[in-house]
Each structure stands twice: as structure tokens, then as C-alpha cells.
């Protein structure tokens, strides 16, 4: 057994920043990560970090843009925390040596991004996430923070009280990829989940193959509610052949979208008469797919993104990485010809319910980054708001886990009994009948229990995971997990995409229930104990199953059109009915759908929902 004050699971931007903060607060910190830190998916972030740095800008304007971008489903305390703290954290990165792009006068450069009223996106070429990872990892090395590299966390060690609010997290169980060792990691003060999103639930995604929602699934099964999982962002500019991201920075620098008829459709077809290509991502993605669906797409699949008019010098200075991506994956020279792009799954606005300090309803369990949902993004994330979330909320989670007092949270978590329960149609037709809960009620680990003593609890959790691994490895026959994962990805991409219809969502739940049944017959083909990626991917597929169902249940429940969530049957935003967060609690395998109100009351103002146009 390994023991530290604070255990950080995951080593992307949020995990690294959380570890640094916990160490600054005096804690003995360790990071447990299935990837080396600089291989984390944060490195794929291209566009930049939103921060109100100029005299003509303000955090209040940033907060308003973020609330509007969220389609008024963001929580004001979290949004205001993000926007107030972001300038300081960006300056801190600069002091730590992050190589931001700069203007001739020496100031860091800022560019326009979609949905922003001011060009406040600070960037490092088109490799902002890459530079962020290396800058933060340097600080981790400098401070001597221990990193358990290529240790795959399998489960949380959580006590088994009936109410999740009464439970305590005492650590995690992890698998050493190099040796096959399964060990416990005891956290004296807290565990911080920073494991990224569930992008691999879709087959056309910008996310790395490692983005399997591990932390979300573990927290969900331990009793923490998942919040607003139906809100999945589809980035409007990904390469058709691979899903590789083409930064919003291209449009921020002046890139133009054209359809097959050479029309600048964002303006000419009225999708965004004022902001055009720099409307928010959900607006642009729907516009592109509408063009394709109405026969104005190129090869009935994509549109063109043109940056030739920017000139070679400017492109090489600010967007050189984009040239390499387009050339390597599509054979396109962005200096001489337009690039093919189409929407692809990119980001999960929802996740593990937390307050603005990263705390969940389970004592000692925190979350930060894309796996978490303090609701800074609501129904739609603005480009450039993910990286400030990592550094602002990652830092706050680190400080709180280490016991450093900061301002008290204004968002309460886990108070299910006080709020409205599900209003989803019951029963929902799922082939043989039943409710959405039936589709997610079986399978998956639950919180380890049996003793209030942390050491004994952790030993029990380790023993349970050893049994699970042995069962997977000892099966004589069965199917490969890839068959199950393929079924999940196919139905999610087909039925839970940009455009959603009730029958398609019900079909997705049927498909996912079938996939869950098939998963019971999964066999790990590689019998080895070391570097067994087949085993680990089999475990990740279980996590994707749980999260795909959560996304689909939320999408079926929310009968309105808000932000990234489009419903064919409900083509309007319904503030009187749906100005609330969709919550899903696992609770020992019996998911419950419930809702809690959105918090629109900020520090000095209340944000009034308005018509959202660009």
C-alpha cells in the first residue's frame, strides 16, 4: 500500500495544477496516472486560454459572455470564480515560463474566439495545451511531487453508508501497467479526480484513445451524481478522416467557412448574421450539418475552411501546427487550398457534480477539469474556456483537498432529497418496455464497503479489484471488448449526435442495454500480467458503457432545445420548465434521475435569460 496526504488521479492540466496547489498548501502529494503527464490529452488543446487581461476588458464581461454561451444553464458562482481568477492564473503561467505568443510591444497576444465580446483568448501558436502541459510538469518536477506513471486507477475506496453524503473516500486502487501489481493508494486528506472526458463513447471524436471517462464512471458508481451529461459539444472543425481537431484559432484569425456552392453560409443562410464563423460552437456545428443535410455539403460530408487569404507569413507565425495536421491527415496544403472540416465530438460540458472548489458530496473526494461539472459551461462551452477551467478549478481543488481554507462554496452538492425527481415519460418504450433506469441498472462496480477503518476499507477494495481482474483473465471463452465498444460508439454517433430525435435516443438505450448484456461475456485475449493493454481497454469499455447510458438518459429526459442539446420534438428553449440541471445518481445500481435549480444569482447581479443570438 502507498500512502500520501493527497492523491491526484490523472496528470493533464487539471491534475498537474491541482498537485502543485496541494503541494503549495503543505501536503504530501502524489499523482497516479495511466499516461505520462506530457502525453495527457490536454496537449491536444490548440486554441487558447480566455482571460480578461486588457484594460478595455473585464472579468464581468467574460462572465456575461460565458453565461450567454452556456444558454443560461451555467451556475453564476462557478462562472464568476472562473472569470475572476483566470487573469491571475494566466500571469502565473507566464511567470513559470509558458511561451505565450506575443505582440511587438511585448504583451502576450490575444485573439478573437467564438461567442466572445472581446478578443481575450491568450495563446501559444496553435499548441497552447502542449505548452501548458510542459510548463506545469516542469513545476511538478521542480517541487519533487511523486508521479506514479502508467498506473491505471481501477476504483475508489469509499465507505458504504446508505446516503452518498455520509460516505468518505479514503483512496484508490490502481494497476501497475509494467508489472501487473494491483495496490491501494491511501489518501489521508483527499482524492482529486482529473481524468478527462468520455470522448471514446463516440467513433468520430477529437479525443485521444485514453479519454474513456474513468473518473466519471468511478465517482458515479460510488454515489456522486453526474450532472448535465446530455450536453456534449461537437466541435465544428475536425478533419473528416480522423476527427483530428482544427483549432478555432483558424476562425479567430479570420478563417472562412464555405459550402459546396462557394457560399459563406454562416452569413448568406442567416445562421449568425453578426458573428458569422465566430458564433458559438453549437451554432456553427448545426449550421455545417444543415448545409450537408440539405445537399450543399462537399462530397455529402463536409464543408471547407479557408485561411489562404491570411497569407503565408501570418499562418506560419500563428497556425503552423494546423498546416501539418491538414497535410498529414488529409493531404491538404492550407496555404494553397481550403481544408475539409466537419463537426466531431469534442467535449463534455457535464460530469461529476462539484462545487466551485472541486468538492463532491462524498467527503474527501474532489474532481476538476473536464471530468467535473461545477457548471461553468452549462449547455455549451465557449472556445478558450476549457484551459482556464483546468488551471483555476484545478488549483482550488488542490488547495481544498490539502485543507487550505479559501472562500466558502456557494454551490451545494448532492442534496438530492430537496429537489425535484424525474419527470421523464414512464414507462419509456425500450423494445420490451421499461424505463431508462432499467438500461443502466446492472453492471459496474459499486463503492467498496464493510468497515469504517480506512486501511481495512482499502484492503477490501484491492481484494475486490484483484478478483475482478482474475475473472476477466480466467475466462475460457467469450467476445472481445472491441465488439462491445464498437456497438456503443456506433449507436452514440448515429443517435446521440448533434441532431437528436426521441426514437433515436430510445434506440440508443436499447443498443446500450444489448451491449451491456454482451459485456458480461467479454474475454480478455491477452493472458499476460504485464503491459496488458487488452485488459485495461476492457475495463475502460465498462466505463464507457455506464457513461454512454448516462448521456442518453439525460438527452431523452430533457425535452427542449438548449445549447448543444437539440431535440427534433422541442425546437425552443423552455426556461419555465427546464432552467434546471439534469442529475443522475447511481446509488448501488439503481439510477435515479432528478433535477436541481440553476443558480443565476452572481456576486453583484442576477443573470436574466435572454434570446441567444450571434
TIRO-986782 format. One line per 2 residues: for each residue x, y, z of C-alpha. Coordinates in Angstrom, 3 decimals, padded with zeros to 6 digits. Each point is the difference from the previous one (the first is absolute). Layout:
X/Y/Z | ...
***
This chain:
000.000/000.000/000.000 | 001.164/003.512/-000.837
-000.967/002.954/002.177 | -000.093/003.764/-000.522
-002.024/002.978/001.209 | -001.548/000.719/-003.401
-000.327/-002.370/-002.952 | -000.589/001.612/-003.413
-001.362/-002.412/-002.611 | 000.957/001.164/-003.474
002.826/002.267/-001.106 | -001.436/002.333/-002.614
-000.343/003.736/000.555 | -002.486/-000.257/002.881
001.896/-002.779/001.773 | 003.365/001.721/-000.288
-001.389/003.328/001.252 | -001.802/-001.733/002.856
003.168/-001.818/001.054 | 002.028/003.225/-000.036
-002.636/001.784/002.110 | -000.232/-002.824/002.539
003.780/-000.029/000.316 | 000.001/003.788/000.468
-002.536/-000.503/002.804 | 002.434/-002.309/001.786
-001.346/-003.411/-000.968 | 001.953/-003.116/-000.905
-001.380/-000.456/-003.527 | 000.193/-002.835/-002.516
-001.373/-000.286/-003.517 | -001.285/-003.363/-001.235
-000.378/000.033/-003.768 | -000.510/-002.526/-002.790
002.015/002.247/-002.341 | 003.204/001.932/000.432
-001.079/003.587/000.793 | 001.145/001.574/-003.263
-001.921/-002.652/-001.972 | -003.279/001.145/001.552
-002.796/001.154/-002.292 | 000.374/003.616/001.156
002.912/000.071/-002.445 | -002.494/-000.137/-002.879
-001.600/003.317/001.007 | 000.950/002.462/-002.700
-001.921/003.256/000.290 | 000.760/001.803/003.233
-000.955/001.178/003.489 | -002.675/002.642/000.552
000.999/002.685/002.502 | -000.928/003.674/000.362
003.504/001.478/-000.117 | -000.494/003.281/-001.880
-001.204/003.292/001.494 | -002.902/000.081/-002.443
-001.148/-003.446/001.173 | -001.378/-001.213/003.331
-000.738/-003.240/001.804 | -003.639/001.128/000.181
-000.211/000.069/-003.811 | 001.682/-003.393/-000.153
-002.558/-001.325/002.492 | -002.915/001.376/-002.005
001.334/-001.531/-003.231 | 000.443/-003.327/001.781
-003.513/000.057/001.458 | -001.476/000.894/-003.386
002.095/-002.695/-001.665 | -001.279/-002.513/002.571
-003.544/000.814/-001.177 | -000.656/001.078/003.587
000.583/-003.439/001.475 | 003.290/000.906/001.670
000.170/000.649/003.736 | 000.953/003.613/000.669
002.296/-000.630/003.019 | 002.153/-002.429/-002.004
000.035/002.193/-003.119 | 000.998/003.085/001.955
002.715/-001.916/001.841 | 001.389/-001.201/-003.338
000.035/003.458/-001.560 | 001.338/001.857/003.039
002.860/-002.435/000.605 | 001.038/-000.645/-003.604
002.119/003.165/-000.524 | 002.100/-000.735/003.070
000.514/-003.624/-001.001 | 001.037/000.934/-003.554
002.542/002.464/001.385 | 001.229/-002.738/002.343
000.545/-002.277/-003.006 | 001.963/002.757/-001.706
002.157/000.414/003.104 | 000.628/-003.752/-000.009
001.341/000.346/-003.529 | -002.895/-000.916/-002.295
000.890/001.104/-003.511 | -003.027/002.104/-000.916
-000.119/001.660/-003.396 | 000.764/003.707/000.312
-000.694/003.314/-001.651 | 002.764/002.334/-001.190
-000.287/002.003/003.242 | 000.728/-003.137/002.054
-003.501/-000.638/001.314 | -001.453/-003.475/-000.334
-002.181/-000.312/-003.097 | -003.759/-000.429/000.148
-002.296/-001.018/-002.861 | -003.770/-000.026/-000.587
-001.896/-003.222/000.701 | -003.593/-001.029/-000.538
-002.575/001.531/002.315 | 002.383/002.551/001.530
-000.728/003.742/000.030 | 003.743/000.773/000.260
003.114/-001.718/-001.440 | 001.088/-001.506/003.329
001.362/-003.412/-001.071 | 003.659/-000.185/001.018
001.942/-002.593/-001.981 | 003.303/-001.624/-000.854
-000.168/-000.427/-003.777 | -002.409/-002.862/-000.659
001.574/-002.190/002.704 | -001.247/001.684/003.177
-000.843/-003.221/001.821 | 003.371/-001.517/-000.844
001.834/002.963/001.499 | -002.326/000.017/003.018
000.735/-003.662/000.761 | 003.755/000.450/-000.196
-000.057/003.165/002.110 | -002.015/-001.656/002.763
001.980/-003.248/-000.140 | 003.205/001.984/000.479
-001.480/001.340/003.235 | -000.948/-003.496/001.142
003.561/-001.222/-000.604 | 001.500/003.080/001.631
-002.083/-000.538/003.147 | 000.803/-003.694/000.247
-003.613/-001.121/-000.228 | -000.101/-003.766/-000.402
-001.546/-001.297/-003.225 | -001.094/-003.636/-000.235
000.240/-000.161/-003.764 | -002.001/-002.620/-001.933
-002.053/-001.058/003.002 | -003.583/-000.515/-001.157
-002.532/000.858/002.733 | -002.729/-002.650/000.142
-002.287/001.138/002.800 | -000.507/002.257/003.006
000.125/-001.190/003.607 | -003.183/001.517/001.404
-001.919/-000.878/003.162 | -003.443/-001.546/-000.405
-002.431/002.160/001.952 | -003.490/000.048/-001.476
000.035/003.687/-000.958 | 002.827/001.117/-002.313
000.257/003.209/002.025 | 001.087/-002.093/003.012
002.722/-001.917/-001.868 | 003.740/000.671/000.101
002.649/-000.668/-002.619 | 003.228/-001.370/001.447
001.992/-000.700/-003.151 | 000.137/-001.894/-003.281
000.951/-003.401/-001.391 | 002.383/-000.009/-002.966
001.666/-002.452/-002.398 | 003.689/000.370/-000.865
000.106/-000.408/-003.776 | 003.658/-001.063/000.020
-000.197/-002.708/002.678 | -003.671/-000.954/000.389
000.081/000.972/003.692 | -003.387/001.018/001.450
000.426/002.275/003.013 | -001.823/002.482/002.176
000.862/003.686/000.223 | -001.146/001.442/003.312
-000.887/003.696/000.076 | 000.159/001.456/003.496
-001.725/003.241/-001.066 | -001.586/-000.408/-003.412
-000.176/-001.488/-003.487 | -000.260/002.327/-003.006
-001.357/-001.459/-003.236 | 001.389/001.732/-003.103
-000.522/-002.711/-002.595 | -001.504/001.857/-002.963
-003.122/-000.706/-002.010 | -001.774/-002.981/-001.590
000.737/000.840/-003.638 | 000.621/-003.620/-000.995
-003.722/-000.659/000.427 | -000.214/001.437/-003.546
001.782/-001.268/-003.090 | 000.742/003.431/-001.540
001.675/002.003/002.737 | 002.875/002.395/000.532
000.782/-001.870/003.240 | 002.970/-002.306/000.503
-000.542/-003.745/000.365 | 000.735/000.447/003.715
-003.090/002.192/000.540 | -002.340/-002.638/001.390
-001.636/001.881/002.869 | 001.598/-002.137/002.717
-000.368/002.502/002.828 | -003.588/000.842/-000.889
-001.011/-003.660/-000.038 | 001.742/-000.786/003.293
-001.509/003.002/001.783 | -003.447/-000.772/-001.432
000.095/-003.586/001.250 | 001.237/001.210/003.405
-003.092/002.183/000.393 | 000.959/003.446/-001.313
-002.629/001.406/-002.374 | 000.847/000.653/-003.624
-001.219/003.397/-001.140 | -001.215/001.150/-003.437
001.504/-002.949/-001.846 | -002.234/000.543/-003.053
001.964/003.116/-000.962 | 002.730/-001.224/-002.330
001.896/002.500/-002.101 | 000.615/-000.782/-003.648
002.851/002.142/-001.297 | -000.811/001.445/-003.427
003.471/-000.450/-001.501 | 001.445/-003.501/000.127
001.696/-001.879/-002.813 | -002.467/-002.424/-001.637
002.329/-003.001/-000.228 | 001.176/-000.065/003.624
-001.855/002.458/002.229 | 003.261/001.902/000.611
-000.751/003.504/001.250 | 000.496/003.118/-002.115
000.223/002.846/002.484 | -002.636/002.692/000.345
003.051/002.221/-000.222 | -000.215/-000.344/-003.787
-003.399/001.723/000.053 | 001.242/002.340/002.726
002.728/001.192/-002.351 | -002.545/000.502/-002.801
-000.571/-003.437/-001.532 | -003.173/-000.341/-002.085
-002.469/-002.867/-000.415 | -001.396/-000.772/-003.479
-002.485/-002.573/-001.262 | 000.167/-001.907/-003.300
-001.577/002.930/-001.818 | 002.682/002.399/001.190
-002.377/001.778/002.369 | 001.184/001.410/003.303
-003.004/-001.710/001.533 | 000.252/001.270/003.574
-001.016/003.405/-001.382 | -001.747/-000.812/-003.283
-002.361/-002.538/001.555 | -000.586/002.036/003.145
001.461/-002.312/002.631 | 001.928/002.829/001.709
-000.528/003.330/-001.719 | 002.273/001.948/002.336
002.821/-002.348/001.042 | 000.039/-002.442/-002.919
002.753/-002.578/000.453 | 000.587/001.296/003.540
-003.410/-000.948/001.321 | 000.109/-002.528/002.827
000.971/-003.556/-000.835 | -003.454/-001.532/000.248
-001.363/002.552/-002.486 | 002.787/-000.591/-002.529
-000.164/-003.806/000.280 | -003.742/-000.047/-000.643
000.456/002.365/-002.940 | 002.614/-002.245/-001.618
-002.085/-003.137/000.365 | -003.069/001.798/-001.298
001.947/000.990/-003.117 | 001.070/-003.612/-000.498
-003.471/-001.394/000.660 | -001.573/002.437/-002.454
002.374/-001.006/-002.779 | 002.465/002.864/000.147
002.808/-002.003/001.602 | 003.147/-001.071/-001.798
-000.115/-003.718/-000.835 | -003.153/-000.068/002.163
002.197/000.040/003.095 | 001.856/003.211/000.781
000.505/003.721/-000.696 | 003.142/002.016/-000.709
001.989/002.106/002.451 | 002.139/002.513/-001.879
002.933/001.916/001.475 | 001.976/000.662/-003.186
-000.833/003.711/000.071 | 001.827/000.392/003.339
003.315/-000.339/-001.810 | 002.847/-002.415/000.497
001.880/002.154/002.517 | -002.943/000.346/002.381
-000.978/-003.653/-000.333 | 003.527/-001.201/000.764
000.264/002.391/002.947 | -003.299/-000.868/001.674
-001.390/-003.204/-001.516 | 002.937/-002.056/-001.223
-001.137/-003.137/001.829 | -003.306/000.103/-001.901
001.897/-000.212/-003.300 | 001.733/-003.188/001.132
-003.246/-001.612/001.171 | -001.843/000.750/-003.241
002.922/-001.225/-002.101 | 000.648/-003.146/002.034
-003.597/-001.192/000.292 | -001.771/001.430/-003.067
002.823/000.753/-002.457 | -001.090/003.650/-000.072
002.333/003.007/-000.129 | -001.828/002.647/002.026
002.088/002.792/-001.502 | -001.176/-000.859/-003.530
-003.422/-001.651/000.423 | -002.924/-000.187/002.449
-000.137/-002.741/002.617 | -002.877/-002.497/000.292
-001.750/000.150/003.400 | -003.084/-001.422/001.666
-001.363/-000.134/003.570 | 001.452/-002.583/002.370
-000.544/-000.873/003.655 | 002.322/002.207/001.987
-000.935/000.704/003.611 | -002.373/-000.953/002.805
-001.561/003.003/001.724 | -001.431/-002.278/002.691
001.783/-002.269/002.438 | 000.542/-000.712/003.690
-002.066/002.451/002.043 | 002.302/002.325/001.948
-000.112/003.431/001.543 | 002.341/002.737/-001.191
002.703/-001.361/002.325 | -000.047/-003.469/-001.532
-001.754/-001.703/002.920 | -002.497/-002.779/-000.665
-002.694/-001.216/002.383 | 002.343/-002.773/001.215
002.417/001.203/002.677 | 003.583/-000.068/-001.210
-000.871/-000.348/-003.692 | 000.652/002.871/-002.396
-000.083/000.421/-003.771 | 001.322/002.590/-002.434
000.300/000.529/-003.738 | -002.170/-001.592/-002.663
-000.991/-002.923/002.226 | -001.622/002.447/002.436
-003.048/002.232/-000.257 | -000.038/003.110/002.140
-002.171/001.294/-002.851 | 002.282/002.659/-001.391
-001.087/-001.075/-003.506 | -003.696/-000.771/000.415
-001.531/-001.170/-003.268 | 002.877/001.140/-002.228
003.678/000.759/000.618 | 001.603/003.005/-001.632
003.271/-000.674/-001.781 | 002.911/001.047/002.213
-001.867/-000.711/003.253 | 001.269/-003.559/000.549
003.610/000.837/000.832 | -000.891/002.676/002.578
-002.312/-002.571/001.576 | 002.979/-002.350/000.381
002.278/002.505/001.661 | -002.579/001.915/002.064
-002.126/-002.859/001.307 | 002.929/-002.425/000.095
001.831/002.381/002.310 | -003.027/000.464/002.242
-000.558/-003.761/000.255 | 003.653/-000.480/000.952
-000.129/002.607/002.731 | -003.251/-001.345/001.448
001.114/-003.630/-000.054 | 003.119/001.042/001.928
-002.149/001.771/002.596 | 000.837/003.583/-000.953
-002.923/002.302/000.687 | -001.322/002.062/-002.909
-003.314/001.733/-000.451 | -002.992/-002.221/000.831
-001.833/-001.613/-002.894 | -003.310/001.455/-001.141
-001.061/-003.167/-001.832 | -001.283/-002.897/002.104
000.559/-003.530/-001.243 | -001.834/-003.278/000.374
-003.159/001.289/001.735 | -002.279/-002.261/-001.993
-002.860/-000.124/002.501 | -000.666/003.709/-000.255
-000.560/000.085/-003.720 | -002.404/-001.121/-002.685
000.178/-003.619/-001.098 | -000.265/-001.274/-003.556
-002.799/001.149/-002.297 | 001.097/-002.191/-002.904
-002.765/-001.997/-001.711 | -000.677/-003.247/001.863
000.056/-002.598/-001.281 | 002.220/000.837/-002.952
-000.304/-002.475/-002.821 | 003.318/-001.825/-000.241
-000.998/-002.934/-002.121 | -001.162/-002.276/002.804
-001.087/002.896/002.185 | 001.517/001.541/003.089
001.440/003.321/000.993 | 003.371/001.544/-000.867
001.176/-001.009/003.447 | -000.418/-003.654/-000.933
002.609/000.453/-002.703 | 002.640/001.107/002.469
-000.955/-001.910/003.099 | 002.339/-002.946/-000.223
003.729/-000.405/-000.436 | 002.891/002.038/001.299
001.754/000.131/003.309 | -001.539/001.697/003.010
001.684/001.629/002.937 | 002.078/-002.392/002.073
-001.351/-000.376/003.511 | -000.005/-001.992/003.164
002.199/001.942/002.401 | 000.435/003.567/001.152
003.734/-000.581/000.485 | 001.782/001.577/-003.000
002.758/-002.618/-000.225 | -002.422/-002.920/000.122
-002.308/001.734/-002.468 | 002.843/000.481/-002.449
001.111/-003.630/000.388 | -003.541/-001.144/-000.782
-000.076/002.205/-003.102 | 003.333/-001.434/-001.173
-001.254/-003.554/000.536 | -003.178/000.746/-001.969
001.996/001.332/-002.955 | 002.354/-002.975/000.059
-003.020/-002.291/-000.233 | -001.387/002.020/-002.897
003.299/-000.184/-001.892 | 000.318/-003.737/000.635
-003.522/-000.624/-001.292 | 000.691/001.955/-003.176
003.290/-001.817/-000.619 | -001.235/-003.489/000.880
-002.976/-000.225/-002.359 | 000.329/-002.891/-002.424
-002.079/001.556/-002.765 | -001.872/003.167/-000.874
-000.001/003.024/-002.286 | 002.589/002.744/-000.267
-000.817/003.299/001.679 | 000.489/001.836/-003.301
-003.273/-001.482/-001.273 | -001.840/001.546/002.924
001.802/003.322/-000.293 | -000.732/000.148/-003.715
-003.720/-000.474/000.673 | 000.079/002.809/002.584
001.850/002.385/-002.305 | -002.188/-000.775/-002.986
-003.319/000.613/001.727 | 001.251/003.113/001.818
001.305/001.547/-003.222 | -003.160/-000.899/-001.890
-002.626/000.832/002.618 | 001.483/002.345/002.624
001.796/002.427/-002.283 | -000.576/003.652/-000.922
-003.609/-000.646/-001.069 | -002.030/-002.175/002.366
-003.433/-001.574/-000.376 | -002.030/-001.863/002.589
-000.135/-003.297/-001.869 | 003.732/000.129/-000.658
000.731/000.570/003.688 | -002.222/-002.928/000.964
001.774/-002.150/-002.578 | 003.331/001.012/001.507
-001.170/-001.178/003.427 | -001.079/-003.324/-001.468
003.361/-000.374/-001.731 | 001.853/000.876/003.188
-002.010/-002.517/001.991 | 000.936/-002.652/-002.559
003.635/001.094/000.232 | -000.118/-000.318/003.779
-001.338/-003.534/-000.299 | 002.757/-000.839/-002.457
002.612/001.472/002.333 | -000.791/-002.730/002.531
001.566/-002.424/-002.521 | 003.158/002.003/-000.662
003.274/-001.914/000.055 | 003.462/001.557/000.250
002.005/-001.628/-002.767 | 003.428/000.897/001.408
000.722/-002.169/003.086 | 003.154/001.853/001.040
000.425/001.963/003.230 | 002.218/002.734/-001.447
-000.760/002.755/-002.491 | -003.426/-001.559/-000.527
-001.740/002.749/-001.945 | -002.735/-002.438/-001.013
-000.974/-000.387/003.657 | 000.055/003.719/000.668
-002.026/000.847/-003.091 | -002.563/-002.609/001.062
-000.383/001.845/003.315 | -000.219/003.341/-001.812
-002.809/-001.363/-002.166 | -002.063/-000.619/003.159
000.477/003.656/000.917 | -001.088/001.125/-003.460
-003.133/-002.128/000.238 | -001.070/001.637/003.261
000.652/003.501/-001.294 | -001.587/-000.520/-003.427
-003.188/-001.032/001.761 | 000.150/003.003/002.318
000.396/002.349/-002.981 | -002.922/-001.614/-001.804
-002.312/-000.071/003.014 | 000.615/003.724/000.538
-000.587/000.730/-003.681 | -003.293/-001.885/000.017
-001.142/001.729/003.173 | 000.681/003.591/-001.116
-002.835/000.937/-002.335 | 001.258/003.339/-001.246
002.597/001.532/-002.321 | 002.750/001.605/002.088
003.632/000.575/-000.917 | 001.577/-003.133/-001.446
-003.145/-002.063/000.697 | -002.322/000.086/-003.047
-003.260/-001.923/000.075 | -002.124/-000.472/-003.113
-003.158/-000.145/002.110 | 000.749/003.186/001.964
001.386/002.832/-002.114 | 000.084/002.650/002.701
001.685/000.775/003.279 | -002.511/-000.451/002.834
001.199/002.098/002.918 | -003.214/-000.515/001.946
000.503/-003.788/000.018 | 003.674/-000.736/-000.596
002.087/002.673/001.689 | 001.423/-002.790/002.145
002.859/-002.482/000.061 | -000.549/-003.628/-000.952
001.383/-002.236/002.758 | 000.498/-003.756/-000.076
000.838/-002.008/003.130 | 001.181/-003.605/-000.178
-000.574/-000.996/003.620 | 000.987/-003.671/000.025
-001.131/-000.700/-003.535 | -003.430/001.653/000.083
000.404/003.288/-001.877 | -002.318/002.821/000.911
-000.634/003.006/-002.228 | -000.598/003.279/001.805
000.533/003.716/-000.459 | 001.370/002.976/001.870
-000.476/003.687/-000.813 | 002.504/002.045/-001.959
001.631/002.741/002.105 | -000.244/003.273/-001.937
000.732/002.242/002.996 | 003.547/001.269/-000.227
002.119/002.119/002.311 | -001.524/003.328/-000.984
-002.606/-000.847/-002.617 | -002.551/-002.548/-001.086
000.374/-001.272/-003.552 | -003.342/000.215/-001.784
-000.525/-002.548/-002.805 | -000.237/001.705/-003.376
-000.376/-001.077/-003.594 | 003.390/-001.372/-001.026
001.098/001.220/-003.413 | 003.310/000.748/-001.698
***
